[in-house]
Amino acid sequence: MSAVELVVASLVAAVKQLGDGRILKVLALTLGLMLLVTGPFLVVFVGLAALLEWLLPASLSLPWIGEVGFLGVFTAGLVSKTAWVFWTYVMAPLALAIVGMFLETIVDAVEARHYPGLAPLRRRSFAEQIGEAVRFLGLTLAVSLLALVVSMFSGALAPVVFVAANGYLIAREYFATVALRREAARQAQALARAHLPLIWSLGALLAVAMGLPYLNLLTPIVGVAAFTHLYHRLAARG
């Protein structure tokens, strides 16, 4: 199986399992918590937008000037614009954070269905988990800062820089989430380095999907499931 086929097969298998009860439970819990936290604020902001759209005219008739229609640029569709901005910058990031709390549950569901008979999970000490979290935080800050600097000189290619940077971080987080359950950090890192272009490409695809409204809610669920398939297929190759 080629690299492209491996990525596609992992994504397809992940999407097919979206109907799994455990994954649907994570999705429902995410939506419930997200609406519980942000719902009242969404109602207030959309309500204010609707009121402004109703009160403010799309155009004004001014003495000596005549009809001025620039207000329509701001008031037309204000409700839908407000809802989209609120979802993109408030609800979606919160949803991603909530899903991040249940990544292990998704991996468990994928392994139970597709990879039965696996050995018991590797015990990870608290110190190891903290160390991994600190290393990932440092990596995130370094990569994000580097991407910001490079994008300032990239012109129209700036979005490509951010997709590449975010794709690397997504790949790093999701692959580690799966791999460190089964093997020590040194072995997991060696496997990741050996297949870095493949792992990075899947992360980049997920980074693009995370930039799309509404689809970005499913992306982390599909993403960690796809990385579960990818890890086990790469590990089986040796």
C-alpha positions in Angstrom: 0.0 0.0 0.0 1.4 3.4 -1.1 1.7 6.4 1.2 -1.3 8.1 -0.4 -3.4 4.9 -0.1 -2.4 4.5 3.5 -3.5 8.0 4.4 -6.8 7.7 2.4 -7.5 4.2 3.9 -7.0 5.5 7.4 -9.3 8.5 6.9 -12.0 6.4 5.3 -11.9 3.9 8.1 -12.1 6.7 10.6 -15.1 8.3 8.9 -16.9 4.9 8.7 -16.8 4.6 12.5 -18.4 7.9 13.2 -21.6 6.0 13.9 -19.9 4.0 16.7 -21.8 4.5 20.0 -18.7 5.5 22.0 -17.8 8.1 19.4 -21.3 9.5 19.1 -21.3 9.8 22.9 -18.2 11.9 22.7 -19.7 14.1 20.0 -23.0 14.5 21.9 -21.1 15.3 25.1 -19.0 17.9 23.3 -22.1 19.6 21.7 -23.9 19.6 25.0 -21.0 21.1 27.0 -20.3 23.6 24.2 -23.9 24.8 24.1 -24.2 24.9 27.9 -21.2 27.2 28.1 -21.7 29.3 25.1 -25.4 29.1 24.4 -26.5 32.0 26.5 -23.8 34.3 25.0 -24.7 33.1 21.5 -28.4 34.1 22.1 -27.3 37.5 23.4 -24.9 38.3 20.5 -27.3 37.0 17.8 -30.2 38.9 19.5 -28.2 42.2 19.5 -27.2 41.6 15.9 -30.9 41.0 14.9 -31.9 44.2 16.7 -29.2 46.2 15.0 -30.1 44.8 11.6 -33.8 45.7 12.2 -33.1 49.2 13.6 -30.3 50.4 11.3 -31.4 51.2 7.7 -29.5 49.8 4.8 -29.2 53.3 3.4 -29.6 56.9 4.5 -30.8 60.0 2.6 -28.6 62.9 3.5 -29.2 66.6 2.6 -27.1 67.8 -0.4 -25.6 64.3 -0.7 -28.5 62.1 -1.5 -28.8 58.4 -0.9 -25.9 56.8 1.0 -25.9 53.0 1.0 -22.7 52.1 2.7 -24.5 51.0 5.9 -25.9 48.1 4.0 -22.4 46.6 3.8 -22.5 46.2 7.6 -26.1 45.6 8.4 -27.1 43.2 5.6 -27.0 39.7 6.9 -25.6 40.8 10.3 -27.3 37.9 12.1 -25.7 35.2 10.0 -22.3 37.0 10.0 -22.4 37.3 13.8 -23.3 33.6 14.2 -20.5 32.6 11.9 -17.9 34.7 13.7 -19.1 33.4 17.1 -18.9 29.8 15.9 -15.5 30.3 14.3 -13.8 32.1 17.1 -15.6 31.0 20.3 -17.6 27.8 19.9 -15.3 25.9 17.5 -12.1 26.4 19.7 -14.1 25.4 22.8 -15.4 22.3 21.0 -11.8 21.3 20.0 -10.7 21.7 23.6 -13.5 19.5 24.9 -12.9 16.8 22.2 -9.2 16.9 23.2 -10.3 15.7 26.7 -11.7 12.5 25.1 -9.1 11.5 22.6 -8.2 8.4 24.5 -11.9 7.3 24.4 -11.9 7.6 20.6 -8.6 5.6 20.4 -10.2 2.9 22.6 -13.2 2.6 20.4 -11.1 2.3 17.2 -8.8 -0.3 18.8 -11.7 -2.3 20.2 -13.4 -2.6 16.8 -10.4 -2.9 14.4 -7.5 -4.2 16.5 -8.9 -6.7 19.0 -6.5 -8.8 21.0 -3.9 -6.1 21.6 -1.6 -6.3 24.6 -2.7 -4.3 27.7 -1.9 -0.6 27.6 1.5 0.4 28.7 1.6 2.0 32.1 2.7 5.7 31.9 4.0 7.4 35.0 2.7 10.8 36.0 6.2 12.2 35.5 6.3 10.9 32.0 2.9 12.4 31.1 3.8 15.8 32.6 7.1 15.7 30.7 5.4 14.9 27.4 2.9 17.7 28.0 5.7 20.2 28.7 7.7 19.1 25.7 4.6 19.5 23.4 3.9 22.9 24.9 7.4 24.0 24.1 7.2 22.6 20.6 3.9 24.3 20.0 5.3 27.7 21.1 8.5 27.2 19.0 6.7 26.1 15.8 4.0 28.7 16.1 6.6 31.5 16.6 8.6 30.2 13.7 5.5 30.0 11.5 4.5 33.6 12.5 8.0 34.9 11.5 8.2 33.0 8.3 4.6 34.0 7.3 5.5 37.7 7.6 7.9 37.2 4.6 5.8 34.7 2.7 3.2 37.0 1.2 0.4 34.9 -0.5 2.0 31.7 0.8 1.3 32.6 4.4 -1.7 30.3 4.6 0.5 27.4 3.4 3.0 28.1 6.1 0.3 28.0 8.8 -1.2 24.8 7.4 2.2 23.2 7.4 2.9 24.3 11.0 -0.5 23.3 12.3 -0.3 20.1 10.4 3.0 19.2 12.0 1.6 20.0 15.5 -1.6 18.0 14.9 0.4 15.1 13.6 2.8 15.3 16.6 -0.1 15.4 19.1 -2.3 12.7 17.6 0.4 10.3 16.7 1.9 10.5 20.2 -1.6 10.1 21.8 -1.9 6.7 20.1 1.8 5.5 20.0 2.6 6.3 23.6 -0.2 4.0 24.8 1.7 1.1 23.2 5.4 1.8 23.3 8.0 3.9 25.1 8.7 7.4 24.0 12.0 6.6 22.3 10.4 3.9 20.1 7.4 6.1 19.3 9.7 8.9 18.3 11.8 6.6 16.1 8.7 5.4 14.3 7.4 8.9 13.8 10.7 10.1 12.4 10.9 7.2 10.0 7.5 8.1 8.5 7.5 11.8 9.1 6.4 12.9 5.6 3.4 10.5 5.7 2.4 11.5 9.2 2.8 15.2 8.5 0.7 15.0 5.3 -2.2 13.5 7.3 -1.8 16.3 9.9 -1.8 18.9 7.1 -5.1 17.6 5.7 -6.6 17.8 9.1 -5.3 21.3 9.6 -7.1 22.4 6.4 -10.3 20.7 7.6 -10.0 22.4 11.0 -10.2 25.8 9.2 -13.7 25.0 7.7 -16.7 26.0 9.9 -18.8 23.1 11.3 -16.5 20.5 9.7 -13.9 21.5 12.3 -16.1 19.9 15.0 -15.7 16.4 13.5 -12.1 16.9 12.5 -10.4 16.0 15.8 -12.6 12.9 16.2 -11.9 11.7 12.6 -8.2 12.8 13.0 -7.3 10.8 16.1 -9.2 7.8 14.7 -7.3 8.1 11.5 -4.0 8.3 13.3 -4.9 5.2 15.3 -5.3 3.3 12.0 -2.1 4.9 10.7 0.0 4.0 13.7 -1.1 0.4 13.9 -0.5 -0.1 10.1 3.0 1.5 10.3 3.8 -0.5 13.5 2.8 -3.7 11.8 5.3 -2.9 9.0 8.1 -2.7 11.5 
